[in-house]
Amino acid sequence: MNLSKFAATTALVVLSMSSFAAKPTSIVFDANATAGDGTAYAKYTVKCSNGKKAALTAWDNRGKWCVGDADSKNCEKKQINAAKVACKAPK
């Protein structure tokens, strides 16, 4: 009986922890820009549920989304995935 209560409690805690993770609440366009090599890109700001703000950049006609600038290694194909990565990154 105690083992089943422990397992149920553990499962509940694990499931509830995912609901407390920071999530994007808004993504706002800031400006279009041009990199030093002439490549056009767009700047966005992501607001997260924990109060954090992060910068996103969109490249290749918004086909590549990066957290931060072009040198970032955190790039995704979808805007929402990049925003989620930005919110999970340490402040």
N, C-alpha and C positions, 0 to 999 in steps of 0.2 A: 504494500500500500504506500509506504513512504517513497519507494522508488518511482512509482507512477506520479506522485505529487511533485517530486523533484523534476522529473522529465517534463511534465506539463508546465511547471514554473520556468524552467530553462527555455523551453520553446517560446513561451510568452515574452520573456525578456528579450530574446534574440529577435523576434518579430517586431517588438515595439522599438528596438534600437534603430531599425531601418527607417522608421517614421520620424525619428528625431534628426536624421542626417540633413545637412543643409541642401536645399533645393533651389533652383532658379525661380524667382518670382516675376522678373521682367527682364526683357532684353531690348535696349533702346539704341537706335542708330545715332552715332555721333557725327561722323564726317567721312567723306571720300578723301583719299590721300594717294600719293605716289611715292613709291620706294626710290632709293637712290639710283637703281638701275632702270627706272622708268616703269616698273610694274605697278599697275593700279590695284588698290585694295580699299576696303572699307573698315572703319572703326566702330565698334559697338561697346556698350557698357552693360554688364550683367549685374543685377541686384539679386542677392541670395536671401533665403529665409532667416539666416542667422545675422543679417545686417551687413554682411560683407559686400563690397563692390569689386568687380574684376573687369579687366579689359579683354575684349575679343577682337580679332582681326579676321576679315573674310578675304580670301584670295581666289584666284582662278574663276572669276565671275561667280563668286559665292559658292564654289564647289569644294573649298577647303577652309575650315574654320580652325583658328589657332588661339590658344590662351596666351595673351600677351602679344608680342610682335612677331615678325616673320622668322626670327631666329629660334622661336619656341619649338620644342620637341613635342609639345602637347597639342597635336592637331587631329581633327576629326572630319569626317565627310558631312556630318549633319550639325546644324547650329545647336540644337538642343543637347546633343551629346557633349559638345565642347563647353556649353554652359554648365552642364552637370559636373564636368571635370574641374572647371574654374571654381565652382562652389565647394567642391570637396578638397581642393588644394589648401594647404595651411596658409594662415593669414600672413 
